[in-house]
Amino acid sequence: MGIVAGLDSSSEYTRIVVCDADTGAVVRQGYAPHPVPEGAEGADGGEGGPSAAGRRTEIDPQAWLLSLGEAAAGGLLEGVQAIGVSAQQNGLVLLDEAGSPVRPALVGNDRRAQTAAADLVDALGGREAWAQAVGCVPRPAQPVAKLRWLARQEPEAARRVAEVLQPHDWLVWQLLGRPARRTTDRGGASGTGYWSAAAESWRPDLTELALGHRVKLPEVIGPAEAAGQTPEGLLISAGTGETMAAAFGLGVGAGDAVVSLGASGSVFSVHHQALVEPTGMITSFADATGMHLPVVHTLNAVRVLRGTAELLGTDLEGLSELALKSTPGSYGLVLLPYLEGERTPDLPHTAGTLAGLRRESMRPEHLARAAFEGMLCGLADALDVLRSRGVAVHRVFLLGPAADLPAVQAIAPTLLEARVAVPEPADYTALGAARQAAWALGAARGTLSPRQPPLWPAPACRVFEPGEELAAGQAVRQQYVAVREQTHPGAFG
């Protein structure tokens, strides 16, 4: 069928993969960092307090195009027939009536809208009202909270906003030559806080609640639809957010879940319907295939390991080695890993707890293992939230650099109670964007069904089974839950 390209425009870089449209084989790749805007380091964090050193809270969106051009230099896109675009989620490009940016784009990791998010929760009548309306409760990073922040902090700029786009919407629009029609996809729309995955429709009343007036929103097109063609005839697919593109690139399907290990953690799966959880623990995204992508977040994942490693004077690899010298249950030590408060369960003002201290348990290896068990039990709690709503989980993809730690690979299958697959390193976000491009190209030519994406090979993975230690893992979970319930009774209702 030809060759296609997938573009991953993250918060820090642009990566492009060029693939065979039929097989998914990577033909060539390109990479370029985003230009760092002047003053990005240590910028004033505004309402939410000072930002962390090096956190970029806003950027001229033209920087994304400059990075794209650099990544595609040297004829990288020669012969490409279709491009799929994925980009950082929660970013916001604010346009005036003429289609020009009102101000620099607000990027995904901007957390200044903490107070604005809380205001919005109250303004609609609480967490359950938001969960029922759009399948999620406003968070500081979300576009809906950013709009509220803008209305409060920059009212003059807010009054000029006539249209809002996300980064992948804006990039698609630019690649197409800025046509009158602006589009997005279900996945990207579902993360805004003003689109309902259950109803498959925008909630313009919520943009008005946030900003003070209604704005133009892009047309939501289907997973296999094309956003348009460039003057040269290059097809541009719908585009999507980075989480949805990564799931598509990995080939996540029914019965699969993905556990992502960053400083914080997330657990998501593909499901046939949108899930509404009254307390807001589930964020009800849509995916890039026409299905749904319920996500549960935890605030504490690898930061638990790093903190423990620093306490013991080692690094993550050393912590892993220490942990494997202990045994399941860590000689009775239980670490509730709520170091930054917690979101699952909803305990924003709590702290971590170390329980079960006895003289024989006060050894580095037992504390090291308790850190791994605590982190993974917290993620197992998140996985259980999905299972309790009817999501079947038989295989777990484990992502992030910490997934390569031997202690994680040894402990995770028993605590998550599933086969664990650790994919070989690849940019699955860019691959998912390329797969979307191949789908849109095939659908446009009539060689692929709009209901069936191209069947690219599954990624190579190392697989770890629960094996005979499943009972030991269940005992660790019981010990953890007992401490959690004693410390935070009724945290999960």
Secondary structure, 3 states (H helix, E strand, C coil): CCEEEEEEECCCEEEEEEEECCCCCEEEEEEEECCCCCCCCCCCCHHHCCCCCCCCCEECCHHHHHHHHHHCCCCCCCCEEEEEEEECCCCEEEECCCCCECCCEECCCCCCCHHHHHHHHHHHCCHHHHHHHHCCCCCCCCHHHHHHHHHHHCHHHHHHCCEEECHHHHHHHHHCCCCCCCEEEHHHHHCCCCEECCCCEECHHHHHHHHCCCCECCEEECCCCEEEECCCCCEEECCEEHHHHHHHHHCCCCEEEEEEECCCEEEEECECCCCCCCCCCEEEEECCCCCEEEEEEECCCHHHHHHHHHHCCCCHHHHHHHHCCCCCCHHHCEEECCCCCECCCCECCCCCEEECCCHHHCCHHHHHHHHHHHHHHHHHHHHHHHHCCCCCEEEEEEECHHHHCHHHHHHHHHHHCCEEEEECCCCHHHHHHHHHHHHHHHHHHCCCCCCCCCCCCCCCEEEECCHHHHHHHHHHHHHHHHHHHHHCCCCCC
